[in-house]
Amino acid sequence: MERLQKLIAEAGYCSRRKAEELIKQGRVKLNGKTITELGTKASFGDEILVEGNLIEYQEKEYYLFYKPRGVVCTTKDDKGRKTVLDFFDDVTKRIYPVGRLDYDTTGLLLLTNDGEFANLMMHPKNKIDKFYVAKVRGIVTGDEVKTLKSGVIIDNKKIRPSRVKLKKIDKKSMTSIIEITIHDGINHEVKRLMEAVGHEVIKLKREMFGFLTLAGLKSGEKRMLTTKEVKQLYNMGMNK
């Protein structure tokens, strides 16, 4: 017997955190009874319905995806925009994005049907580094880089990137290229960090997630993670 939210996550319906929200909202039924208590336990032999959908165990799958610009990181979009799942028509499992990249942000995104894995990858306490390259308006100064390295206040919390490096400045176009590695998991973190030192992000690309890179992939392409890669990522999350 396992906690209901864990079973829902293991079945790949959503993350454990999202499953907890659905239970609290009364959108989960166990053997015909609406459940609102998070401590409720069950097994895959029970009838579990989430938002009317029958929950069944699935083999786990893990994908690395090179997200293009102009694609949303949701399973469906009420505005009719292209979603990341439009690139996974050949996948029969109910997968979903691990975290998100903004509509106009490109780069490395993970998708899975493993809720425990998704939680480990997303939780800020596990401090898994995400490496970004940003093109920003204006000339970034050495003092601004020092400010970023020492940390800036976002949502009443001091946010300190793991690494900041000024890669290039272009005085003709008045733009700069800066590399930032983060692990806090705050929405729009890179954009807000750059805004804090007076620069608007024009382009943003996530090039690494932990040790994973986009090597061998073009925009819009995907590949399955190897068993070794999944184990390494699990170990990164579990050992923090």
Buried (B, 14 or more C-beta within 10 A) or exposed (E): EEBBBBBBBBBBBBBBBBBBEBBBEEBBBBEEEEBEEEEBEBEEEEEBBBEEEEBEEBEBBBBBBBBBBEBBBBBEBEEEEEBBBEBBEEBEBBBBBBBBBBBEBBBBBBBBBBBBBBBBBBBEEBBBBBBBBBBBBBBBBEEBBEBBBEBBEBEEEEBBBBEBEBEEBEEEEEBBBBBBBBBBBBEEBBBBBBBBBEBEBBBBBBBBBBEBEBEEBEBBEBEEBEEEBBEBBBEBBEEE
